[in-house]
Amino acid sequence: MATLRFFASAREAAGTDRAEIDGDTVGEVLALARSRFGPAFASVLDGSKVWVNGEPARGEDRLEPEDEVAVLPPVSGGS
């Protein structure tokens, strides 16, 4: 089971900063997260970077039970 960590607008859309989701690949875990957290979260996820254990990840990357998947939306700000 992977731990998902949500930051910034992903955290707001999911209504939590983390979730435990069982899946074999990054893509599978993210698909289950989309289903669990709904369309607002899915919209944020579409523009986000995804990292596993501090490294950039792809959907086909396999996960181990203790892996941490981070959803990092784009950051805006400044003037």
N, C-alpha and C positions, 0 to 999 in steps of 0.2 A: 504494500500500500504506500503510495507516494503522498508526501505532504505538499500541498499547493500553498504558496505564499502570494498574497495579492497586495499590490502597492498602489497608492494614489487613487485614480479613478476606477481601477479594477477593484480595489477594496470597497469603494463606495457602491459600485454596481452589484457586487456580490453580497454586501451587507456583513462582511466578516474579513478578517485579515489572513485567515488560513482555513484549509479544509483537508480532510483525509479522503483520498479517492483511489480506489483500486483499479489498476489498469496495467497492461504490459508495455505500452509505448506512450510517448509524450502525446501523440495524436489521440490515442484512446482516452487518456486522462482528460485532455482538454475537451473532447467531445462530451464526456460525461459531465464536466463542469459547465459547459454551455447548457446542457439539458437541466442541470440542477439549479443554476442561477438565472436562467432566462435570457430574453432578448437584449436587455440593457447590458448585461455582462458580455454576451456574445459580441455585441457591437464594439465594446472596449477591447475585447480580446483580438478582434480582427486587426486592430492597429498596434498591437503590443508586441514587444520582444519577449521571447520565452527562453529562460536559462534553466539548466539543471546543474545543481551543485556548483554554481558560479561560472558555468561555461555555456556559451550559446547552444541552443538545442534545435533539433529538427523533429518533425512529427513522427518520423520512423525510428527515432532513437529509442532503444529499449531502456526500461526502468528497473531498478532494483528496489526492494521493499523499503529501504531507508532513504531513498533519494528525495531531494527537495526541488520542486519545480516552482520557479518564480515567474510571475506575470508582471512585466514592467511596461506600463503604458508610456507613450511619449510624454515628455515633460514640456510644459509651456510656461511662459512667464517673461518678465522683463518688459522693457519698453523700447 
